[in-house]
Amino acid sequence: MKLTMVKVVSTAAMMATIALTGCSAKRTGTSEVVVAPMGVPGGVGYYNGGAVVTNSTSVITAAGANPNAVYFGFDSSEIDAQGQAVLNQQAQFLQANPSARVAIAGHTDERGSREYNLALGERRAQAAQAYLATSGVSASRMEAISYGEDQPADPGHDEAAWAKNRRAEISY
C-alpha cells in the first residue's frame, strides 16, 4: 500500500512538473506562437503568411481577427452579413479547390450549461455548413463539430471576450 502511494505521488509530481514547465529542456523568457490557418492540400488558399506573436494578448487579438471565423450573437446560430461575407469567400475557395475538405467547428461563450453549449455550437457549425452547401459546396467535403465552450478564443469573462468566443471556425 505504501509503495503504491509513493508511485502515485511521484507520478503526480512528474505530471505537474511537465505541465508547468513543458517538455523542452531549453526555455526562454517568452513563448512564440505562429497564428495561421491550416494548410490546404494542393494549394495555398487564403493563407497570407500568418502572424508571429510573443504574448497571450497578441494571440487573443490575432484570434479575434480570424478571417476564417463566423461570429454569432448571444444565444444565436443566425448568420449575419459579416458571416455571409466570410462564408462566400470560403465557398469561392472551395469551388476553386475541389480536393479540399473543410472542418467547421462551432464554439460558444461560457454562459449556459455544458450540454446546452455543445448543442448551440453544433447548430452554429451546421448553419455555416448549410450556407456553404447552398453555395454549391458538396456536403461530403464538410464536417461539422461542436466544442461548445471548451476552446475559447478569449479566456476573459466579459462581453468582449464572449463575443470572440461565439463563433464557427473554418479550417482545411
C-alpha positions as CSV (number, residue, x, y, z in Angstrom):
1,M,0.0,0.0,0.0
2,K,2.8,2.4,0.9
3,L,4.7,1.6,-2.3
4,T,1.6,2.3,-4.4
5,M,1.1,5.7,-2.6
6,V,4.7,6.6,-3.3
7,K,4.2,5.7,-7.0
8,V,1.0,7.8,-7.2
9,V,2.6,10.8,-5.5
10,S,5.8,10.7,-7.7
11,T,3.7,10.3,-10.9
12,A,1.5,13.2,-9.9
13,A,4.6,15.3,-9.2
14,M,6.2,14.4,-12.5
15,M,3.0,15.3,-14.4
16,A,2.7,18.6,-12.6
17,T,6.3,19.4,-13.5
18,I,5.7,18.6,-17.1
19,A,2.5,20.6,-17.2
20,L,4.1,23.7,-15.6
21,T,7.5,23.6,-17.4
22,G,6.8,21.8,-20.6
23,C,8.8,19.0,-22.1
24,S,11.5,21.2,-23.5
25,A,14.8,21.2,-21.8
26,K,15.6,24.7,-23.0
27,R,13.2,27.5,-22.0
28,T,13.2,31.2,-22.8
29,G,11.5,34.2,-21.2
30,T,8.7,34.4,-23.8
31,S,6.9,31.9,-25.9
32,E,6.4,32.3,-29.6
33,V,3.2,31.2,-31.4
34,V,2.5,31.3,-35.1
35,V,-1.1,32.2,-35.8
36,A,-2.2,30.9,-39.2
37,P,-4.9,28.8,-40.8
38,M,-4.2,25.2,-41.5
39,G,-2.8,24.3,-44.9
40,V,-4.8,23.1,-47.9
41,P,-3.9,20.0,-49.9
42,G,-2.8,21.0,-53.4
43,G,-3.0,24.8,-52.9
44,V,-2.1,27.7,-50.7
45,G,-5.6,29.1,-50.4
46,Y,-6.1,32.3,-48.5
47,Y,-3.0,31.9,-46.3
48,N,-1.2,35.2,-46.2
49,G,1.8,34.4,-44.1
50,G,0.3,34.4,-40.6
51,A,1.5,36.4,-37.7
52,V,4.2,35.7,-35.2
53,V,3.3,36.8,-31.7
54,T,5.1,36.6,-28.4
55,N,2.5,37.1,-25.8
56,S,-1.0,35.9,-25.0
57,T,-2.6,39.3,-25.6
58,S,-1.4,39.3,-29.2
59,V,-2.6,35.7,-29.6
60,I,-6.1,36.7,-28.4
61,T,-6.1,39.8,-30.7
62,A,-5.0,37.7,-33.7
63,A,-7.7,35.1,-32.9
64,G,-10.3,37.8,-32.7
65,A,-9.4,38.9,-36.2
66,N,-9.6,35.4,-37.6
67,P,-10.7,35.7,-41.3
68,N,-11.9,32.1,-41.2
69,A,-14.4,32.6,-38.4
70,V,-18.1,33.5,-38.5
71,Y,-19.2,35.3,-35.3
72,F,-22.7,35.0,-33.8
73,G,-24.9,37.0,-31.5
74,F,-25.8,35.8,-28.0
75,D,-27.8,32.5,-28.0
76,S,-28.0,32.6,-31.8
77,S,-27.0,30.5,-34.8
78,E,-28.2,33.0,-37.3
79,I,-25.6,34.1,-39.9
80,D,-25.3,37.8,-40.2
81,A,-23.8,39.9,-43.1
82,Q,-20.2,39.5,-41.7
83,G,-20.7,35.8,-41.6
84,Q,-22.1,35.6,-45.1
85,A,-19.1,37.5,-46.4
86,V,-16.7,35.1,-44.7
87,L,-18.6,32.1,-46.0
88,N,-18.9,33.5,-49.5
89,Q,-15.1,33.8,-49.6
90,Q,-14.8,30.2,-48.2
91,A,-17.2,28.9,-50.8
92,Q,-15.2,30.5,-53.7
93,F,-12.1,28.9,-52.3
94,L,-13.7,25.5,-52.0
95,Q,-15.1,25.7,-55.5
96,A,-11.7,26.6,-56.9
97,N,-10.1,23.7,-54.9
98,P,-12.3,20.7,-55.4
99,S,-10.0,18.3,-53.4
100,A,-10.1,20.5,-50.3
101,R,-12.1,19.3,-47.3
102,V,-13.3,21.6,-44.6
103,A,-14.0,21.2,-40.9
104,I,-16.4,23.7,-39.3
105,A,-16.0,23.9,-35.5
106,G,-18.8,25.5,-33.6
107,H,-18.0,27.4,-30.3
108,T,-19.9,29.2,-27.6
109,D,-19.1,31.5,-24.7
110,E,-19.0,30.2,-21.2
111,R,-22.6,31.1,-20.3
112,G,-25.1,28.2,-20.2
113,S,-24.7,24.5,-19.3
114,R,-22.2,22.3,-21.0
115,E,-24.9,20.3,-22.7
116,Y,-26.7,23.5,-24.0
117,N,-23.4,25.0,-25.2
118,L,-22.5,21.8,-27.1
119,A,-25.9,21.8,-28.8
120,L,-25.6,25.6,-29.6
121,G,-22.0,25.0,-31.0
122,E,-23.4,22.2,-33.2
123,R,-26.2,24.5,-34.5
124,R,-23.6,27.2,-35.4
125,A,-21.4,24.7,-37.2
126,Q,-24.4,23.2,-39.1
127,A,-25.6,26.7,-40.0
128,A,-22.3,27.5,-41.6
129,Q,-22.2,24.1,-43.3
130,A,-25.7,24.6,-44.7
131,Y,-24.8,28.0,-46.0
132,L,-21.7,26.6,-47.8
133,A,-23.9,23.8,-49.2
134,T,-26.4,26.3,-50.7
135,S,-23.3,28.0,-52.2
136,G,-22.5,24.8,-54.1
137,V,-20.1,23.0,-51.8
138,S,-20.7,19.3,-51.6
139,A,-21.8,18.1,-48.1
140,S,-19.3,15.2,-48.5
141,R,-16.4,17.6,-48.3
142,M,-17.6,19.2,-45.0
143,E,-17.6,18.1,-41.4
144,A,-19.4,20.0,-38.6
145,I,-18.3,19.6,-35.0
146,S,-19.1,21.4,-31.7
147,Y,-16.6,22.3,-29.0
148,G,-19.2,24.3,-27.0
149,E,-17.3,26.4,-24.5
150,D,-14.3,24.1,-24.3
151,Q,-11.9,26.1,-26.7
152,P,-12.4,29.8,-26.1
153,A,-10.6,32.2,-28.3
154,D,-10.5,34.7,-25.4
155,P,-10.4,33.4,-21.8
156,G,-11.9,36.6,-20.4
157,H,-15.2,36.8,-18.6
158,D,-16.8,39.9,-20.1
159,E,-18.8,40.8,-23.2
160,A,-15.8,41.5,-25.4
161,A,-14.4,38.0,-24.7
162,W,-17.7,36.3,-25.0
163,A,-18.2,38.0,-28.5
164,K,-14.9,36.4,-29.7
165,N,-15.9,33.0,-28.4
166,R,-19.3,32.8,-30.1
167,R,-18.1,31.6,-33.5
168,A,-17.8,28.9,-36.1
169,E,-14.2,28.4,-37.3
170,I,-13.5,27.0,-40.8
171,S,-10.2,25.0,-41.2
172,Y,-8.8,22.9,-44.0
